[in-house]
Amino acid sequence: MRDVLIVSDTHGRVSRLNELIERRQGLLKDGEVLTLIYLGDGLSDLFSCRQYDNIIVHAVRGNCDALDRFSPYGEEIPLYRVINVGKYRVFMAHGHTLSVKSTRDELCREASRLCADIALFGHTHAPCLEYIKKGSVRGLERDIVLFNPGSLGDYEGSFGNLSVSDNGFLLSHGKYHSIK
């Protein structure tokens, strides 16, 4: 089993991000590494976090990250990214360039074009978990699962989790207030 923490839209809530990371790292077994997917709008928060030894971060830029185009290590943070988690391809985007506040069609098509099984996005601040059937969106060549963790920076704050095993994957939402 592999668990991935999914966060978006922290908007200045560095302490929440640090607390969530510390909490998740406390659940790891010896030798395990935390994987964090960051979906934009608060990259400066991510870069301001405590330095953690056992963490792998995959990040994309959001519309509020214009000044944070590069990581502290000089890596350019892309608008889109595809990573593999287990046997699944995961498309990552903040979503602002794909019009996710009005339709999910562009997001679905781009994820499909890149042969992704899962499309992660932020921007709307609204948690979302939706299964999109192949052909239900023009140009959609495969089934796609859409997931938005919501915003860790909002009043109650939310985040996501992706658990992957040999038998499949599970996406779920968590609330910041419930981790204390």
Backbone as JSON, one array per atom type, in Angstrom:
{
  "sequence": "MRDVLIVSDTHGRVSRLNELIERRQGLLKDGEVLTLIYLGDGLSDLFSCRQYDNIIVHAVRGNCDALDRFSPYGEEIPLYRVINVGKYRVFMAHGHTLSVKSTRDELCREASRLCADIALFGHTHAPCLEYIKKGSVRGLERDIVLFNPGSLGDYEGSFGNLSVSDNGFLLSHGKYHSIK",
  "N": [[0.85, -1.18, 0.0], [0.52, 2.2, -0.81], [0.55, 5.5, 0.26], [-0.44, 8.8, -0.52], [-0.27, 12.18, 0.16], [-2.4, 14.85, -0.61], [-2.54, 18.21, -1.43], [-3.82, 21.52, -1.78], [-4.08, 25.03, -2.58], [-3.22, 26.62, -0.2], [-2.77, 29.25, 0.54], [-1.22, 31.02, 2.31], [-1.32, 29.66, 4.74], [0.89, 28.39, 6.24], [1.49, 27.18, 8.69], [-0.57, 25.31, 9.0], [-0.01, 23.58, 6.88], [2.54, 22.64, 7.63], [1.81, 21.35, 10.05], [0.07, 19.36, 9.11], [1.79, 17.85, 7.47], [3.68, 17.0, 9.41], [2.01, 15.47, 11.04], [1.22, 13.42, 9.25], [3.73, 12.31, 8.7], [4.26, 11.23, 11.15], [2.76, 8.95, 11.1], [4.07, 7.22, 9.49], [5.89, 4.19, 8.85], [9.09, 2.85, 9.9], [11.59, 3.72, 7.62], [9.81, 4.38, 5.6], [8.68, 6.81, 3.2], [7.19, 9.97, 2.93], [4.97, 10.97, 0.44], [4.08, 13.91, -1.14], [1.7, 15.65, -2.91], [1.37, 18.72, -4.37], [-0.89, 21.1, -5.38], [-0.76, 23.78, -6.19], [-1.2, 27.43, -5.77], [0.03, 28.74, -3.4], [2.67, 28.1, -3.31], [4.81, 29.42, -2.13], [4.24, 28.96, 0.52], [4.69, 26.22, 0.69], [7.44, 26.21, 0.11], [8.31, 27.49, 2.36], [7.98, 25.75, 4.4], [9.07, 23.71, 7.18], [12.18, 22.01, 6.89], [12.09, 18.79, 5.73], [13.2, 15.47, 6.08], [12.37, 12.94, 5.06], [10.62, 13.09, 2.65], [8.94, 13.32, -0.43], [8.21, 15.58, -2.91], [5.85, 16.58, -5.28], [4.96, 19.11, -7.37], [2.79, 21.64, -8.79], [2.25, 24.8, -10.45], [0.03, 27.43, -9.47], [-2.51, 29.97, -10.18], [-1.95, 32.01, -8.4], [0.72, 31.89, -7.98], [2.71, 33.35, -9.3], [5.12, 34.62, -8.59], [6.57, 32.53, -7.68], [7.84, 30.76, -9.48], [10.04, 29.17, -9.62], [11.59, 26.58, -7.7], [13.25, 26.55, -4.46], [15.54, 25.22, -5.14], [16.08, 25.78, -7.72], [14.6, 24.47, -9.64], [12.21, 24.64, -12.21], [8.84, 25.1, -11.61], [6.23, 23.38, -13.01], [3.16, 24.05, -14.94], [1.6, 21.88, -15.45], [1.77, 18.37, -14.75], [2.71, 14.94, -15.0], [2.73, 12.06, -13.12], [3.76, 8.82, -11.95], [2.06, 6.7, -9.8], [2.36, 3.9, -8.19], [0.9, 1.59, -10.33], [-0.55, 3.47, -11.69], [-1.24, 6.34, -13.69], [-0.97, 9.71, -12.97], [-2.35, 12.79, -13.52], [-1.55, 16.12, -12.93], [-2.69, 19.34, -12.18], [-3.21, 22.81, -11.5], [-5.46, 24.0, -12.48], [-6.52, 26.43, -13.34], [-5.8, 27.26, -15.93], [-7.23, 25.53, -17.4], [-9.86, 26.05, -17.21], [-11.44, 25.1, -15.0], [-13.32, 26.11, -13.23], [-15.62, 26.53, -14.62], [-16.11, 24.33, -16.33], [-15.28, 20.85, -16.55], [-14.33, 19.65, -18.75], [-12.04, 20.34, -20.42], [-9.97, 19.67, -18.68], [-10.43, 16.9, -18.4], [-10.0, 16.04, -21.07], [-7.28, 16.74, -21.47], [-6.0, 15.18, -19.5], [-6.72, 12.65, -20.46], [-5.46, 12.7, -22.98], [-2.85, 12.53, -22.16], [-2.78, 10.0, -21.21], [-3.62, 9.49, -18.58], [-4.9, 8.06, -15.55], [-5.99, 9.22, -13.36], [-7.01, 12.49, -12.6], [-5.86, 15.23, -10.99], [-6.73, 18.28, -9.43], [-6.92, 21.75, -8.41], [-7.81, 24.98, -7.43], [-10.68, 25.6, -7.43], [-11.39, 25.42, -4.79], [-13.22, 23.67, -3.83], [-13.95, 20.52, -2.6], [-13.85, 17.57, -4.58], [-14.82, 14.56, -6.08], [-15.06, 12.56, -8.73], [-16.2, 10.32, -11.19], [-15.5, 9.92, -14.52], [-16.78, 8.74, -17.42], [-15.44, 7.12, -20.28], [-15.85, 8.68, -23.4], [-18.03, 10.2, -22.53], [-17.42, 12.81, -22.46], [-16.63, 14.91, -25.1], [-13.94, 13.8, -27.03], [-12.78, 12.37, -25.01], [-10.89, 9.69, -24.38], [-10.59, 7.65, -22.59], [-11.53, 6.25, -19.37], [-11.68, 8.44, -16.6], [-10.74, 9.5, -13.37], [-11.65, 12.22, -11.5], [-10.29, 14.45, -9.14], [-10.36, 16.76, -6.54], [-8.76, 18.17, -3.84], [-9.83, 20.21, -2.37], [-9.41, 23.2, -0.41], [-6.71, 23.78, 1.69], [-6.29, 26.15, 2.89], [-8.75, 27.37, 3.38], [-11.48, 28.23, 5.67], [-12.27, 25.87, 7.38], [-10.64, 24.06, 6.12], [-9.38, 21.61, 3.89], [-8.06, 18.49, 2.62], [-6.5, 15.91, 0.64], [-6.22, 12.33, 0.08], [-4.49, 9.75, -1.48], [-4.55, 6.4, -1.82], [-2.81, 3.62, -2.86], [-2.82, 0.32, -3.99], [-2.0, -3.08, -4.93], [-4.42, -3.94, -5.86], [-5.95, -1.76, -6.64], [-7.01, 1.7, -6.37], [-7.72, 4.27, -3.93], [-9.33, 7.26, -3.34], [-9.69, 9.91, -1.06], [-11.14, 12.42, 1.11], [-10.04, 14.71, 3.65], [-10.53, 16.64, 6.65], [-9.06, 19.57, 7.93], [-9.53, 20.44, 10.59], [-10.09, 18.09, 11.9], [-7.73, 16.74, 12.36], [-6.44, 17.41, 14.65]],
  "CA": [[0.0, 0.0, 0.0], [1.25, 3.47, -0.86], [-0.32, 6.64, 0.54], [0.04, 10.08, -1.0], [-0.99, 13.34, 0.69], [-2.71, 15.79, -1.69], [-2.86, 19.52, -0.85], [-3.93, 22.64, -2.73], [-4.63, 26.31, -2.16], [-2.96, 26.91, 1.22], [-2.95, 30.7, 0.64], [-0.61, 31.61, 3.49], [-1.49, 28.83, 5.94], [2.1, 27.56, 6.36], [1.41, 26.38, 9.92], [-1.45, 24.17, 8.73], [0.71, 22.65, 6.02], [3.54, 22.0, 8.48], [1.14, 20.45, 10.99], [-0.44, 18.21, 8.36], [2.96, 17.04, 7.08], [4.21, 16.36, 10.62], [1.05, 14.45, 11.45], [1.33, 12.3, 8.32], [5.02, 11.65, 8.89], [4.16, 10.46, 12.38], [2.07, 7.69, 10.8], [4.92, 6.37, 8.65], [6.71, 3.15, 9.47], [10.51, 3.07, 9.65], [12.03, 3.56, 6.24], [8.82, 4.89, 4.64], [8.84, 8.2, 2.79], [5.92, 10.63, 2.63], [4.84, 11.62, -0.86], [3.15, 15.03, -1.1], [1.34, 16.31, -4.17], [0.92, 20.08, -4.09], [-1.57, 21.52, -6.6], [-0.65, 25.2, -6.46], [-1.72, 28.54, -4.98], [0.68, 28.74, -2.1], [4.0, 27.48, -3.4], [5.68, 30.05, -1.14], [3.97, 28.24, 1.77], [5.41, 24.95, 0.57], [8.88, 26.48, 0.2], [8.58, 28.0, 3.71], [7.81, 24.66, 5.38], [10.27, 23.14, 7.79], [12.87, 21.05, 6.03], [11.78, 17.42, 6.12], [14.14, 14.53, 5.47], [11.76, 11.81, 4.36], [9.45, 13.55, 1.9], [9.06, 13.55, -1.87], [7.19, 16.55, -3.27], [5.52, 16.83, -6.68], [4.16, 20.34, -7.31], [2.47, 22.43, -9.98], [1.97, 26.21, -10.16], [-1.33, 27.96, -9.58], [-2.62, 31.34, -10.65], [-1.39, 32.93, -7.4], [2.13, 31.53, -7.78], [3.52, 34.02, -10.33], [6.45, 34.93, -8.06], [7.19, 31.29, -7.23], [7.97, 29.91, -10.66], [11.17, 28.26, -9.4], [11.77, 26.08, -6.34], [14.5, 27.03, -3.86], [16.66, 24.48, -5.73], [16.22, 26.21, -9.09], [13.73, 23.71, -10.53], [11.01, 25.35, -12.63], [7.61, 24.4, -11.24], [5.38, 23.42, -14.21], [1.72, 24.22, -14.81], [1.04, 20.52, -15.5], [2.75, 17.32, -14.51], [2.2, 13.58, -14.92], [3.6, 11.19, -12.33], [3.25, 7.47, -11.74], [1.9, 6.25, -8.42], [2.09, 2.49, -8.44], [0.67, 1.34, -11.75], [-1.48, 4.48, -12.17], [-0.72, 7.63, -14.16], [-1.68, 10.79, -12.3], [-2.19, 14.11, -14.12], [-1.65, 17.17, -11.92], [-2.83, 20.72, -12.66], [-4.0, 23.65, -10.6], [-6.76, 24.01, -13.15], [-6.93, 27.75, -13.82], [-5.61, 27.35, -17.39], [-8.13, 24.54, -18.0], [-11.23, 26.54, -16.98], [-12.16, 24.15, -14.14], [-14.43, 26.74, -12.5], [-16.84, 26.5, -15.43], [-16.31, 23.0, -16.9], [-14.15, 19.93, -16.32], [-14.07, 19.0, -20.04], [-10.65, 20.51, -20.84], [-9.16, 18.87, -17.75], [-10.6, 15.5, -18.79], [-9.34, 15.79, -22.36], [-5.82, 16.82, -21.3], [-5.61, 13.98, -18.76], [-6.87, 11.53, -21.39], [-4.4, 12.81, -23.99], [-1.6, 12.11, -21.52], [-3.0, 8.61, -20.75], [-3.74, 9.45, -17.12], [-6.03, 7.38, -14.94], [-6.49, 10.12, -12.33], [-6.71, 13.9, -12.83], [-5.92, 16.02, -9.76], [-6.77, 19.71, -9.68], [-7.3, 22.62, -7.3], [-8.37, 26.23, -7.93], [-12.08, 25.88, -7.09], [-11.49, 25.31, -3.33], [-14.33, 22.77, -3.52], [-13.61, 19.11, -2.74], [-14.54, 16.91, -5.68], [-14.44, 13.2, -6.48], [-16.01, 12.28, -9.8], [-15.79, 9.33, -12.18], [-15.93, 10.35, -15.84], [-16.76, 7.6, -18.32], [-14.92, 7.29, -21.63], [-16.86, 9.08, -24.38], [-19.06, 11.1, -21.98], [-16.92, 14.14, -22.82], [-16.08, 14.82, -26.45], [-12.49, 13.65, -27.05], [-12.3, 11.58, -23.87], [-10.55, 8.38, -24.91], [-10.45, 6.67, -21.5], [-12.17, 6.62, -18.12], [-10.83, 9.31, -15.78], [-11.25, 9.88, -12.05], [-11.29, 13.59, -11.16], [-10.22, 14.66, -7.69], [-9.91, 18.04, -6.02], [-8.72, 18.04, -2.38], [-10.36, 21.41, -1.73], [-8.4, 24.18, -0.01], [-6.22, 23.71, 3.06], [-6.32, 27.51, 3.4], [-10.09, 27.82, 3.72], [-11.8, 28.27, 7.11], [-12.06, 24.56, 7.99], [-9.51, 23.45, 5.43], [-9.5, 20.2, 3.5], [-6.93, 17.92, 1.91], [-6.86, 14.62, 0.06], [-5.34, 11.19, 0.24], [-4.53, 8.72, -2.51], [-3.98, 5.13, -1.37], [-2.66, 2.74, -4.0], [-2.38, -1.05, -3.7], [-1.99, -3.93, -6.12], [-5.8, -4.18, -6.28], [-6.62, -0.56, -7.09], [-6.69, 2.91, -5.61], [-8.8, 4.9, -3.19], [-9.17, 8.68, -3.1], [-10.56, 10.35, 0.02], [-10.94, 13.78, 1.62], [-9.93, 14.9, 5.09], [-10.72, 18.02, 7.11], [-7.96, 20.02, 8.77], [-9.92, 20.52, 12.0], [-10.2, 16.77, 12.5], [-6.43, 16.1, 12.59], [-5.87, 17.85, 15.93]],
  "C": [[0.89, 1.24, 0.0], [0.25, 4.59, -0.67], [0.35, 7.93, 0.1], [-0.86, 11.17, -0.42], [-1.18, 14.34, -0.45], [-3.21, 17.1, -1.07], [-2.93, 20.56, -1.96], [-4.37, 23.9, -1.99], [-4.46, 26.6, -0.66], [-3.07, 28.41, 1.5], [-2.48, 31.28, 1.97], [-0.71, 30.8, 4.77], [-0.32, 27.85, 6.1], [2.01, 26.65, 7.59], [0.51, 25.16, 9.73], [-0.73, 23.12, 7.89], [1.78, 21.92, 6.81], [2.92, 20.97, 9.42], [0.64, 19.19, 10.29], [0.7, 17.28, 7.95], [3.52, 16.29, 8.29], [3.3, 15.22, 11.08], [1.15, 13.21, 10.57], [2.65, 11.56, 8.47], [5.02, 10.8, 10.16], [3.48, 9.11, 12.18], [2.91, 6.73, 9.97], [5.65, 5.32, 9.48], [8.16, 3.46, 9.15], [10.85, 2.8, 8.2], [11.05, 4.07, 5.2], [9.06, 6.38, 4.39], [7.46, 8.76, 2.47], [5.99, 11.22, 1.24], [3.75, 12.68, -0.74], [2.95, 15.54, -2.51], [0.77, 17.66, -3.79], [0.38, 20.68, -5.39], [-1.67, 23.04, -6.78], [-1.43, 26.13, -5.55], [-1.25, 28.47, -3.53], [2.03, 28.07, -2.15], [4.96, 28.12, -2.4], [5.47, 29.4, 0.24], [4.75, 26.93, 1.79], [6.91, 25.17, 0.75], [9.28, 26.97, 1.58], [8.45, 26.92, 4.78], [9.15, 24.28, 5.99], [10.91, 22.2, 6.78], [12.61, 19.65, 6.57], [12.7, 16.47, 5.37], [13.45, 13.49, 4.61], [10.47, 12.21, 3.66], [9.84, 13.74, 0.43], [7.91, 14.47, -2.24], [7.08, 16.64, -4.79], [4.58, 18.03, -6.67], [3.91, 20.91, -8.69], [2.13, 23.85, -9.52], [0.5, 26.52, -10.31], [-1.33, 29.39, -10.04], [-2.08, 32.37, -9.66], [0.1, 32.68, -7.14], [3.08, 32.19, -8.78], [4.95, 34.3, -9.86], [7.21, 33.68, -7.64], [7.33, 30.3, -8.37], [9.07, 28.86, -10.49], [11.23, 27.84, -7.94], [13.04, 26.68, -5.76], [15.75, 26.34, -4.45], [16.85, 24.82, -7.2], [15.38, 25.44, -10.1], [12.52, 24.56, -10.9], [9.79, 24.51, -12.3], [6.65, 24.52, -12.44], [3.91, 23.72, -13.89], [1.01, 22.87, -14.77], [2.16, 19.52, -15.24], [2.03, 15.99, -14.52], [3.21, 12.77, -14.14], [2.96, 9.8, -12.28], [3.19, 7.21, -10.24], [1.46, 4.8, -8.52], [1.94, 2.3, -9.93], [-0.24, 2.39, -12.4], [-0.75, 5.76, -12.59], [-1.61, 8.72, -13.59], [-1.33, 12.12, -12.97], [-2.44, 15.14, -13.03], [-1.75, 18.53, -12.6], [-3.53, 21.53, -11.59], [-5.4, 23.8, -11.18], [-7.18, 25.35, -13.73], [-6.78, 27.91, -15.33], [-6.51, 26.36, -18.14], [-9.6, 24.85, -17.69], [-12.06, 25.65, -16.05], [-13.28, 24.78, -13.32], [-15.72, 26.71, -13.3], [-17.14, 25.12, -16.02], [-15.08, 22.14, -16.59], [-13.71, 19.28, -17.64], [-12.62, 19.12, -20.49], [-9.71, 19.69, -19.97], [-9.23, 17.39, -18.13], [-9.86, 15.18, -20.09], [-7.82, 15.79, -22.23], [-5.3, 15.59, -20.55], [-5.68, 12.75, -19.65], [-5.77, 11.52, -22.43], [-3.06, 12.32, -23.45], [-1.7, 10.72, -20.88], [-3.04, 8.49, -19.24], [-4.99, 8.69, -16.7], [-6.76, 8.3, -13.96], [-6.09, 11.54, -12.72], [-6.93, 14.66, -11.53], [-5.9, 17.49, -10.12], [-7.18, 20.45, -8.42], [-8.15, 23.76, -7.84], [-9.78, 26.54, -7.46], [-12.31, 25.95, -5.58], [-12.6, 24.35, -2.89], [-13.88, 21.31, -3.67], [-14.47, 18.45, -3.82], [-13.96, 15.52, -5.86], [-15.49, 12.76, -7.49], [-15.4, 11.28, -10.78], [-16.37, 9.75, -13.53], [-15.71, 9.2, -16.81], [-16.23, 7.98, -19.69], [-16.07, 7.64, -22.57], [-17.93, 10.02, -23.84], [-18.69, 12.57, -22.19], [-16.29, 13.99, -24.18], [-14.54, 14.78, -26.37], [-11.93, 12.84, -25.9], [-12.13, 10.14, -24.31], [-10.43, 7.29, -23.85], [-11.25, 7.15, -20.29], [-11.18, 7.42, -17.28], [-11.52, 9.51, -14.43], [-10.72, 11.28, -11.76], [-11.29, 13.74, -9.65], [-9.66, 16.03, -7.38], [-9.91, 17.92, -4.5], [-9.41, 19.18, -1.65], [-9.2, 22.31, -1.34], [-8.0, 23.99, 1.45], [-6.28, 25.1, 3.71], [-7.69, 28.03, 3.78], [-10.36, 27.67, 5.22], [-11.59, 26.92, 7.8], [-10.88, 23.84, 7.37], [-9.76, 22.0, 5.09], [-8.27, 19.8, 2.71], [-7.38, 16.57, 1.37], [-5.82, 13.56, 0.34], [-5.57, 10.24, -0.93], [-3.83, 7.49, -1.95], [-3.98, 4.18, -2.55], [-2.16, 1.38, -3.52], [-2.34, -1.83, -5.01], [-3.39, -4.11, -6.7], [-6.54, -2.95, -6.78], [-6.19, 0.65, -6.29], [-7.95, 3.46, -4.96], [-8.43, 6.37, -2.98], [-10.14, 9.09, -2.01], [-10.19, 11.77, 0.45], [-10.8, 13.74, 3.13], [-10.14, 16.37, 5.41], [-9.6, 18.37, 8.08], [-8.34, 19.99, 10.25], [-9.95, 19.15, 12.67], [-8.85, 16.09, 12.75], [-5.84, 16.46, 13.94], [-6.12, 16.85, 17.02]]
}
